[in-house]
Structures are given as C-alpha cells and as structure tokens.
Amino acid sequence: MQTPRVGMRRRRLIIKQRAKTISALFYFRLLVLFALYFFPFTLAADLFGRISFGGPEFQLFGITVNVTRELLLLGTLVLESPIFLGVCDYMLALDRETPKPLVSVFSWYSEGPRVKEGLRYSLFNIVLHVILFPLQRLPMLWAAGHMEEYSNAAAAVMEAARTGTEADMSVVDTVTRLSGQITACEGIVLLATVITMWFAPLPYLLAEDPGNGSFFRKVLASMTVMRGHLIEYCIFCVSFAGWYLLASLFGQYMCVLFYPYIHIAQAIFLNRLILARRRMDAPPPETPDEGKPENPENQ
C-alpha cells in the first residue's frame, strides 16, 4: 500500500519542479495573462455579490434568490469561458514546448472554430452551474445572508471576553449555531467543487481541437481521464493551500501574483493525465509480419 502513495508524491514533486521552471521562464507573460483573466471577472462577480438588485426574487429552501443577480453571474460565465479556454491553450502549449504569443488567448473571441468552442463551453458551464445550484450557490447565499448576524454576535462575545463581563448565553448560542451551519455550508460548496473536478481536463481537450468533434464525447473523455485520479488531483490542489493562505495575507486581488506557478502546475498535471490516457487507449503496435500481403508463391 505504500508504493502508490510514494509514486503520487514523487509525481507531484516532478510536476511542481517543472511548473517552477516554466513559471520562472514565462512569469511576466503569465502574470499579464492571469491579470487580464482574473481581475475583470472576479471584480464583476464581487460587485454583483455586493450590490442590491431589484427585480424578481423567489424563495428556495428558505433562501432568497435574486433573479437579476443570478442572470448577471451567468452572463459573466458566457464572457469568461472563451478567455479561459485561451488561458488553458496557452499553458498547454508551454508544457508541450510549443509556446504561443500572448495575444493568441484573444483569438477565442474572434476565430470561427474557437468562438464556436467557446460558446459550447459557455453553455456547458451554465448547465453545470444550474445543476449544481443547490450545492454550490445556495449555501453561499445562505452564509452571506447570516454573516452579519454571526459577525455581530461574535463581536459581542469578544467584547465580553475583553472586558471580563459575562456574555449573554443567547449570543454565545447564536455564535455556536451559526459557526456550525456556516461550516456545513462550506462543506457542501466543497463537495460541489469536487464534482466539478471531473471536468477539469475538459477545457484542455477543447483547446487541442477547437470546433471539431462531438462536444459530448469530449465531456465523456474528460471524465475518463479523471477516472482513478480524482482523489489524487484533489490532493494535488490542496497541496497549494499554503500558497493561497500566503496570498490571502496580501488581499483578495493579490492572489494573481501566485497564479502563474499554481495554475501552470495544475495544467501540467492534467496534461500528463490526458497523454497517459491516450497511451493507454492507443492500439498496440503492429508486428513486422502484420499488414503484409501473403506471398503468392507460398499459396
């Protein structure tokens, strides 16, 4: 049982070493690339989450859902998907030692086959978002709706501890109850994230041959690539938790400084899985006698 774990650890080290090499050589290009991709869409999603919208609302499991806000968030997926495919295409080319110019990422908004693939990927992301809405979005809405109550109760408990007075037990119960429920919400969102990891290779498969072939077959191919490697990929992603913790110290939007190394490492990992699956599915090489016509003199 020890050998597979050692193998996975060794593989992670090799991938991360290559990621360090590539990110060192192309750091500023990757930094510009991720800044162009990260800032506009993260800022838009952040603003949509903070602004109070009018328009129709409905209740789902006791949680208020604003239709205008959710439609705007879906709109950002439509705009974001093409450039995300361009980012994946660029990183894939770096790992396969066929680097492309930085401006190539914007061709996914202009070239016919790439625009088609971007639209198909946008539709896929919307469908996936709607399917996972109860697991991914609703817990976030619930936590956001109760965060002010939790913050006020926690501040009251901290103030009582600071002054040495006895805290109101109802306030303590509120902190305990909400902290447990918020943690449960985070766990549900994490489950949804793990589900989406089945489709982590998909943008790289789309970037290889844009606009051609069945999109559904590529979705199935993505799941086939991840079969037997989902837990390993989750562990690989979690291994960057220290970098995200360090990035959080600089603020939300400073995370982009660490993206070149983290995301090129994830791209290398997925590229290795794709190539390994193709080697497994490739037909065995023909023997020298196969495929040769029979000698008429021996008939």
Buried (B, 14 or more C-beta within 10 A) or exposed (E): EEEEEEEBEEBBEEBBEBBEEBBEEBBEBBBEBBBBBBEBBBEBBEEBEEEEBEEEEEEEEEBEBBEBBBEBBBBBBBBBBBBBBBBBBBBBBBBEEEBBEBEBBBBBEEBEEBBBBBBBBBBBBBEBBEEBBBBBBBBBBBBEEBEEEBEEBBEBBEEBEEEEEEBEEEBBEBBEEBEEBBEEBEEBBBEBBEBBBBBBBBBBBBBBEBBEBEBEEBBEBBEBBBEEBBEBBBEBBEBBEEBEEEBEEEEEBEBBBBBBBBBBBBBBBBBBBBEEBEEEEEEEEEEEEEEEEEEEEEE
